[in-house]
Amino acid sequence: MRRRDTTPTYQGRPLDRPEEDLEDQGLPFDITTLLDRRRALKVFGLGAGAATLAACGASATDSSSSSSSTSGSSTASSNASSSSSSGDLTEIPEETAGPYPGDGSNGADVLEESGVVRQDITSSFGDASGTAEGIPMTLELTILDMQADGAGMEGAAVYVWHCDRAGLYSMYSDEIAEENYLRGVQIADADGEVSFTSIFPACYSGRWPHIHFEVYPDEASITDSTNAIATSQVALPKATCDTVYATDGYEQSVSNLSSLTLATDGVFGDDGGSSQMAAVSGDVGSGYTVKLTAPVDTETEAGGGGMSGGGGEPPSGGGEPPSGGEPPSGEAPGGSSSSATSSS
């Protein structure tokens, strides 16, 4: 039988000095051991480095993917918001122009007169010279074109008219039939905005406080009322009206307004004036700013401008007739009877 070799070893290598401890095996043994350790560490280091690089690469890819996803989500959200902002527009309701429009559809026609395009409508112009008294008001309307993704309707002509602080309409009511104040036209700027300087209108019997306006495609088209692409009204908030009507000259409006609600108004009653309620700021001392945005669909046939609906009765000398009744005075200037039932 072959005798078994019992020489001690370290990491598979026979010890040169079996009788000595490892640290006493000599320089050649120590050098070989050191080189073996370095090779092992090198292999381990390369593997760990590769694993780290792989992990970093995966992390970077995930981060890039996440960033791309977030960016895409943000863009989609932004686009959706932009799209919905124009898609959510609701066309301004078509309303009656009432029997005292002054646009030629019922006698008097201020739109044929030179000087009607003006910003300050407080005073009369042309051969008339009167000035309407009352709490100062700036009316700002923004006309949006629904067929142009809600862009401002640049170049549109906006005709505005309303009663004075006694509830009378110029050109129609007996006391001020020779005046043409509180009527005027402005041309919309690039944002579709127009601005008028005027006075806060009264509240007469049977109608919620309001301001009339018509929108025409351009200035050249205002001489024919059938060219209007929208006819509507601005509703005024009760809180502001209460404050204004507590001042001198508006006394009659206090009792008139107290018997009215938006829900029962002949014009705003269908939706409580939600689409036509103005945003108002200011005070009695410095005046008020009244703002309304009016989206207009140029492809929708205008349905307002007529003289239908339940009416109100302004003070004697003119104004709106009650439903089914006669106006306080006979014919409107121009020979056109104003006895038709109406809301003004």
Summary of the structure (lengths in Angstrom):
residues: 344
radius of gyration: 41.6
end to end distance: 131.4
largest distance: 148.1
contacts: 1075
relative contact order: 0.16
helix: 30%
strand: 21%
